[in-house]
Amino acid sequence: MKFWKTPTPEKVAAATAQLLHMEHRRFFFEKLQNPEWLAPLAEQGYFSKPPMPIRDEAAGTVQFPFWPESGYLSRMANLRPDAVLKIILKIETDNMQVHSDFANAALQMSPALAAQFASAEIPWVNKKPHLYALLPEKYGDMICLLGEGGQADAAIALAEAVLNVFPSQAPKETEEVSLVHARGRFESWSYEQIVQKCFPVLLERSPKAAIALLCKLLAASIAVTRNKASKNEREDRSYSWYPNLDESREHDDINGILVTALRDALGVAADKGLLDVPALFATLEVQPYGIFQRLMLWLIRKHSRKELVEKCLRSKDMFSTFSLRREYSSLLSEQFAELNPEARKDIFSWIDAGPNTENFISNRKYFSGKEPSAEEVRDFVERMQRDWLFLIQASLPEEYKAKFLDLEKRLGAPYDARAPRATGGEWVGPTSPKTEAELSLMSDAELVAFLRSWTPSGDHFQPTPEGLGRVLTEVVKKKPVAIAAMADKFVGMAPTYIRGILAGLQQSLGEMKPFDWRPVLNLCQWVVKQAAGSEAKGVTDADPGWGWSKSEVARLIDAGFTSETNAIPLGQRDIVWGILEPLMADADPTPEDEAESLKAGSDPESISINSRRGVALHAIVQYALWVRRNHESTNDFAAWAAKGFDALPEVRVILDAHLDPTKDSSLAIRSVYGRWFPWMV
């Protein structure tokens, strides 16, 4: 424009001589609207030294100072994009505020120039485990700009870097239950917004690459979260965290966000003919986890191709895999009549052979302590046969129709895997073999007998120990007096049920229903003596060992010290201490686990209330206060209190021992001392 003037060297020298302080520079660059100053200022080195991030290691914070120069570059990008890009590509900085200004600049450039910026930006993004401020949103806009502008390769590359996933903490190869979740470089809400905005654009411009990237991201996310101890390398427990592929809902986890995006992309690609169904099927078929097999079955059910339908339904592996049961059952029910005679013959032979009974037998041995009888194994097999025949009853030949009617008459109504809940609604989590009302109506003897004898089938969609434990918690919460009185009778039961009982008793403490503590403390005493390795190997949805129950013991006793209506009597002091003291020897949190949790953003106090040793130490401080409160009403309280920790020698021994960093260096444990310091004084 005509009012732009190229500054003379003298004018540049005069202006820059006055830029001695930050406020001078801020005023100058914020007011400067002339792009002709870009080259002279670059020659003077004004774009070479952006401010470094300011880190406070003690507070665990980082600040990214504004840089007036990058703000100027951002404003000039739509006027002199080539010149601005040339300057930006020479600047190296870890200041995310500066990168935000650079992204603003790139968004005002042509897609070809923006692609050059993205190519240079990706290596920096790949080094950053966290992205702050508005950077994620701006990268999302840039992915769309590149995709819509014919720079699909650059868009895909930037999307892969920005949307990459990481474990929340280091996973353990031997963990029975994974406590690790996948995280992005930024919060999951922003992650979902970028995925929803960008992938429709990428799918239209480069469908094969877009779907391949979604598969890659989802596989990486599942690799982070899956149970590393599972013998089945495909098992991802997606039936639990994404039970219904037909359902559209919001997700707050990366796995769910990516499954929804991939499912929608598959549907759009097939509907619009962007890729043919066999090509989509082939892409899913080579992926490593069960969710991809479920999506294969979903895809060909929505977009039927006879050869692919037959390939899936004639797969004995799919027929036998519980986690595929919903999708396989839906496809089988709709397409069985269209199969050729040989394919139908195969499926009937699998139904006749019955399921593998290994899990059923091992589950029964674990929960009841004895092997199931031959009759019980037979009933299990016949229930599964009944359920399969139910799905294809409209196409059954006479001999199988008669068999189905006989099984239904003897064993009751079939279970429909297409609608896992009896109501026909969606399966939303572990379910119980008995309702709360049914358990409540049982006598003491009947309840104990049922908990000791019931065995899960091993089918992931059938009732599980976790589901029964949850319902048991609700029953105990509403009738704590009766359950507490019979607490001794639960000794020897599986940890899942013990945890449910203890949780119910804890939740009842505010309901003004005092119960007898002695049988409950006897049960707690038994729990803390159980070895950490007493694990439920191969049992579906059951506690992996006694760790969770031991934490529940500490929480229950902690709550019992402060309950206004049902406090633990002081006369139980010895048995209470005998329960709490052993918990302080628990390894949880280990130094490795704590380091990973801190790295993932947890604070020491949060770790303390979510680890066994931490919960126990909180309870021990409450124990000391409980003892003190019980002495306050006595005549000799002043003399007792004057003794200080001499009146509580057992507490002093524990506090001294775990305050010694050579014996216990956990920051989580030390945070407990900080939390309770005034009371300790």
N, C-alpha and C positions, 0 to 999 in steps of 0.2 A: 504494500500500500504506500501511497505517496508520502505519508508522514513518517514512514520508517526511514531512518537515516543510518548509514554505516558510520559508527563512531570512529573518530580519528585516534591514532595512538596516544595523542596528548590527552584527549578526552577520557580515554580508558584509564590512563595513568592517573589523571586527576581524580576520577571517581573511585578507583580502587585504593588510592592512598588514604581515603577517608574511612575505609572499611576495617577499622581497627578493633571493633567490638562486635559481639554477636548481634546486639540490637541494631547497630548500623547496617550490618549485612542483611538482617531480617527485613528492615525497612526498604533497603535498596532492591533486593530481589523480589519482594512482594509487590513493589510498585513498578518494576521493570516490565514493559509490555512489548519491547522491540526485539524481534528474533535476530536482528543484525548483530546483537551483542554476543551471540552464542560462540562464534569462532574466536573473537578476541579474548573473551573470558576463559575459554578452554585453553588458549595459548598461555594465559597467565596462571594456569593451574587451579582455577577456582572450582573445577568439577572433579578434582582428584582426591580430596580428603574428606569424605563424609564422616560424621561423628560415629564413634563406636558405640555399641550397646553398653549401658551402664548396669553392671550386675552387682547385686547385694547378696553374697553367698550366705550370710547369716540369716537374712530374711527370706532367702529363696526367691527373690524377685529380679526382674530385668526391665529396664526402661529403654525405649528406642527414641532418642531425641529427634525432633524435627530438624530438617536441613533445608534452609531457604532455597538453596541452589537447586535441589531436586524438585521443589515446588515450581520454580521458574521453568525447568526443563519440561515438566508436565504440561504447563500452560502453552508452551511453544510447540508442542508436538503436532498440533493440527495445522500449524503455520509452516514449520520447517521439519517435517517428520524425518527426512534422511539425515539432516544435521543432528537432530536430537538423538536418533538411534545410534549414530556413530559415536557420540559422546557417551551414551549410556553403556554401550558394549565394552568400553574401556574401564568402567568403574567396578571395583570389587568392594563389597561391603556386606556385613552381616546385619546391618540395621534394617529391620523389617519396615519401618516407616519410610525409609528411602526406597525400598523395593515396592512399597505400595504406590509411591509417586511414579516409579518407573512403569508399573503396570497400568496406571492411569494414562501415562504417555502412550504406551503401546496400543491401548484401546482406541486411541484417536488416529492410529496409523492405518494404512492399507493392510489387508490380510497378509500380503507377501512380506511386508516389513515386520508385522506383528509375529509372523512365523520365525523370522530371524531372532527377534527378541526371545520368543519362547524357547528356541533351541539353546540360547545362551543361558536362559533362566533355569531350565530343567536340572542341570547338575547342581545348582545351588539349592533348589527345592529338595532334591534327593538327600541332601545332607541335613535337612531340618526335620527333626522328629515332631516339632510343633510349629504351626503357623498361627500368627496372632492378628488381631485387629481385623481389617476388612480385606486382607489379602486373599483368603479363600473365595470370597464373593467375586473379587476382581478376576481371579484366575478362572472362575466359572464363566464369567462374561467373555473372557478371552478365548476359552475353548469354543464357545458358540460362535464368536466372531471368526475364528479360524475355520470352523466347520462350514459355516454359511458362505465363507469367502473362497472356497475351493482349496483350502489348505488342510485337508482331512488328516494327512499323516502327522502334521504338526499338532493338530487338535488331539488326536489319539495319544500321541506321546506325552503331551502336557497333562491330559486327563489321567494317564497311568501314574505319572509322578505325583500329581496333586492328591489323587484318591487312594494311594497305596495304604496298606494297613499294617499294624504292628501289634504285638502282644502287650497287654497291660502290664504283665510281669513275666519273668522267665518261666516257661512251663516245665513241669517235671515229667520225665518219661514214665515214671512209675505211678503217677497219680491215678487213682481209681475214678475220681470225679474231677473234671477240670474246673478250676476256679479262675481261669484266665479268660479274659474277654478280648475281642479285637477292638482296636481303637484306630481312628484316623489321625491325621496331622492336626485336626481341629474337631470341635464338638460335633456330635452325631446329627444334630438338627441341621447345621450348615452342610454337612456331608450329604444328607438326604436332599436338600434343596438343590445342590449342584448336580447330583445324579439325575433328579427329575427334570431339571432344566436342560442339561447338556445332551443326555443320551438320545432323546428324540431327534435332535439335530444330527448327531453323529450317525444314527441309524439310517436316516434318509440319505446321507452323503456317502457313508462307507459302512454298509450293514454288516458285512462279514467281519471287519476289524472291530466294530462296536460290540458285537456279540462275543467275539473272542476276548475282548478286554473285560467285559462283565464276567465271563467265565473265569478268567485269570484272577480278577479281584476277589470273586466269591470263593474260589479254591484257596487263595491265600488266607482269607478271613477264617474259613473253616479249619485250615491247618493250624491256626492259632488256638482255636477254641475247642477242638475235638478232644475226646478222651484218649490220651496217648497210650493208655494201658489196654485199650480195646484190641482184641485179636483180629477183628474184622477191619481191615484197612479202609473200607468204604464207609464204615459207620460214622455218622455225624450227628445223630440224635435230632435230625431236623423235624421228625414227627412231633417233637416236643416244642421246639422254638418256632416252627412254622407248620402247624398241623394241617392247614387247609389251603391248597394252592388256588382254589377258586375264590378265596376271600380277599378283599382289598381292605387294608387297614394301615394305620400309621405304625411305624416301628421306631424304637429308640436304640436299636442295636444294628451294627454294621451288617451282620448276616442277613437280617430281615430286610433291610433297605436294598441290599444287592439282589436277593431272591426276587423281590417285587419288581425291581428294574429289569432283571433278566427275563422273568415270566412275561412282563408286558412287551419287552422287545421281541421275544419269540412270537407272541401273538400278532404284533403289528407287522413283523417281517413276513409271516405266513399269510396274513390277511391281504396285505398290499402286494404280495409277490416279489418283495425285495430279495428274498432268498427262498428257494423251494424247500418243502418240508423234509425231504431226504437229506439235504445239505445241513439243515438245522439239527436234525436227528444225529447226523454223523459228528457234528461239533460237540453235542452233549455226550455222545456215547464214549468218547475218549477221555472225559473228565473223571477225576479220581473219587468223588464222593457220592453218597446216596441221594442227595438232593438233586443232582443232575439226572439220575435215573428216574426220580419222581417227576422231574420236568419233562423227560422224554415221554413218559406215560401220559402226562397231562397234555402234551403237545399233540400226540397222535390220537388222543381221545377227542380233542377239539378239531383236529384237521386229519381225519381218518385217511390212512393209506393202507390198503389191504396187506401189502407185503410187510409193512412195519408193524402193524397190529399183530399179525401172526408171529413175527420174529419175537416180539415181547411176550405175548401170551404163551408161546412155546418155550420160553426160557425158564427152566426149572429153578435157576438161581433167583429170578424175580418172584416166582411163585412161592418160594420158601423164605424169602426175606421179609421179616415182620415189618421193618420200617417202610417197605413199599406197599404194604397191605392195602391202604386206602386207595391209592391210585390204580394198583393192579386190579383190585376188586371192582372198581368202577368201570374200568375198561373191559374186564371179563364179563361183567353183567350185561353190558351193552353190545358186545361183539361176539359172544360165544356162539350164538346161532349162525353167524356168518362164517365161522371157521370151517375148514375142510375136515372131513371125517378123521383123518390121521391126527390132526391137531387136537380135536376133541378127545380122541382116544388117549393121547398123551396126558391131557389134563385129568381125565378120569383115573388114569393109572396112578398119578401123583396123589389124588384124593384117596384112592383105595389104600395106598401105601401108608398114609397118615404122616403126621409131623414127626420130626426128630424129638424124642422124649428126653434127651440128655438134660436140657435146662430144667424141665419140669421136675425130674428126679433130684437134681442137685438143689433146686430151690426148696423142695419138700424136706430134704435132709437138713438143710441149713435152718429152716424155720421150726421144724418139729423134732429134729434130732433123730429121725428114723426115715428109712426109705418108704415111698408110697407102696401100697399093695398093688398086686397085678390088676385088681378091679379098678383101682383109682387111676392107674396108667391107662387102662382101656377106656375109661370114661373120658379122660382127657383127649385121647385120640379121636373118639367118636364125636365129641363136641366140635372139634375142629372139622371133621368130615361133614357134620351137620351144617356148619356155618358156610363151608364152600358150596355145598349142594343148594343151599338157600339162595345163593347169588345167581344160580343158573337154573332155578326150578322150572322156569317156563320152557326150557329146552331139554328137560330130562327125559331119557327113554324110560319105559315102564319100570324096569328093574331098579333104576336109581330113584325114580319117583317114589316107589314103595319103600326103599331104604330111607329116604329123607323123611317121609311121614312117620316111619317107625322111630327114627332118632329124635324127631321133634316131640313125639308123644312121650318117649322115655326120659329125655333130657331137658325138655322145656323149650321155650322160644329161642330161635337162633340169634346169634349176635351179628349185626350188620356192620361190617367194617367200613362201609361207605359213609355211615353216620355213627361214629363211635360211641356217642352217648345214647342211652336208652330212649331219650326224648326225641331223638333225631337231630338234635342240635349239634353244634360244633364241639369237638374235643378240645378242651382248653388246658389240660394239665392232668396230673396223676389222679386217677379215680379210685374209689374204695369199693370193696366187695359188699359192704354193708353201709346203709345210710346212718346218719347220726341218730335218727329215731330208732332204728333197728338195734344199734349198739346200746342205746340208753335203756331199752326194754329188757335187755339180757340180765340174768342174775349174775352174781359175782362169779360163780363157777362156770356159767356158760361163756362169759366174756373171756375169762382166762383160758378156757378150753379152745375157744375160737381163735384167739391170738396165737396160741401154741400150735394149732393144727392147720390153719388156713395157709394155702400155698399159691403163689402167683403162677399163672400159666406160662409166663415167659413171653407172651404176646404183648408188645409195647402198648397196644391200644386197650388191653384188658386191665382190670383193676390191679394196682401195684401196692407194695408195702408203703411207699411214700404217700399214696392216696389214703390208705387206711390210717397211717399215722396222723395225717392232718385231721381226719374226721375224729379220731380218738382224742386229739387235743380239744376239740369243741365239746365232746362228751365230758371230759374231765373238768373242763372249765365250768360246766353247768352243774356238776355233781361232785365237787372236790372232796366233800366229807366222806362219801362212800368209797371213792377211789383211794383216798389217802389211807383209810383204815385197812385196805387190802393191799397196800403197796408192796408188802413183803412177798406177795404171791406173784409179782411180776419179775422177781429175780430169775435170771436165766433166759429171759426173752431177748429177742433181737434188738439191736440198738435203735433201729428206726422207731419201734414202738415205745421203747423207754424214753426216747427224746420227746415223742409226742405226749406222753404222760406227764413228764416233768414240765414241759412248756404249758400244758393245760393247768397244772397246779400253780405255776407262777402267775399266769394270767388271771387266776381266780382270787389272788390275794387282795385285790381291791374291791371284791364283791361282798365283803362282810359275811363270809361263810367260813368261820374258823374250822380248821381240821387238825387232827392229831399228827404232830410232826414226827413222832418216834418211828412209825413204820416207813415214812417217807425218807427219813435220814438213814435208816437201814438200807433202803434201796440205793440211795446215793453212795453210801459207803461201799456197796458191792460194785457199783459202776466204776468208781475211781480205781478199783483194784484190777479192772480188766486190762489185758495187755493191748497195746496200740495195734498190734498185728492181727487182732481178731476181726478179720474183714469178711465181708459178704462177697466172696469171689463169684462172679457170674450171675449174681442176683439182680434182677431188673429193678431199677429205681429204689434201691435200698441204701441206707447209710453205708459208706465204705469202711467204716470201723467205729471205734468208740469215741473218737475225738469230739464230734458234735454233741454227743450225749454228755461228755465231761464238761464242755462249756455250758451246757444247759444246767448241769448240777450247780456250777458256780453262780450262775445268774439267779437260780431259784433261791439259793441260800442268801445271796446278797439281798434279794427282795424280801426275804424272810426276816432279815435284821431290822428293816425299816417299816415293815407293815404295821399300820395302826390298829388293825383288827385281828391280825393273826401272826404276831411276831413269834419268832422261835423262843421258847422258854430258856432262861439262862441255865437251867439244870441240864440242858443238852450240850453245854459248852465243850465237853471233852470229845463227844462224837463229831460235833461240827468241826472242831479243829483237826480231828483225824481225817476229815474229808478234804478240807482246804489245803492242808500242808502238802500232801502228795502232788496236788495239782501244780505247785510251784516248781516241781522238777520236770514239768512237761517241756519239750523242746520248742513248742510253738509259742512265739515266732522264732524261727531259725534266723541266723544272721543273713543267710542268702535270701530268704523270703522277705525279710524286712527291708533289705537293700533294694529289692525289686519293687516292693510296694512304695517305698519312698521315691524311687525313680519315676514311678508311674503317677505320682502326684498325691499319694496319701500322706497324711501327717501322722506323727508318732502317737498322738492321742487316739486317733481313729483306729490305728493298728492295735492299740492296747485293748480296746473294747471289742475287737474282733479276733483276738488270739487267746488261746487257753491260759497261758501263763499271765497275760495281761488281765483277763477277766478275773482270774483267781486273786491277783494282787489287789485289785479294786475291792474284792469281797473281803480280803484280809483286813484292809483298813476299816471297812464297815464292821467287821467282827470286833475290832478294838473299840470302836465307838459304841457298838451294841453292849459290850461288857461294861463300858463306862456308864452308859445310860442306866443300866440295871443297878449300878451302885449309887447313883445320885440320890435315891430316896432312902438310903441307909444312914444310920447315925454316924458311922465311921467314914463317911465319904471323903471328908477333908483329908483325913490321914491317908486314906487309900489313894486319892488323887495326888498327894504330895510325893508318893513313891515314883511317879512318872512311869517310865517303861519298866521299872522294877516290878510293877503290878501286872505287867503283860510281857513277861520274858519271852514267851513263844513268838510274839509278834516282833519283838526287837531282834531276835535271832534271824528271822526271815528278812526284815528290812535291812539289817546290816549286811547280810549275805548278798542280797541282790542289788545293793547300792555299790558294791565293789565291782568296778568295771573289768577286773581280771576274771571275775566269776560270771558276771552277767552284763554284757556291754550293750544290751538292747536299748535303743532310744525310746521305744514304746514303753518299756518297763520304767525308765527314768521319768517319762512323762507322768506316770502315775504318782510319783513322789511330788512332782510339781503341782499336779491337780489337787492333792490332799495335803500340801505342805502346811497351810494354816491350822488344820486339824491335828496334824502330827505335833506341831509346836504346842 
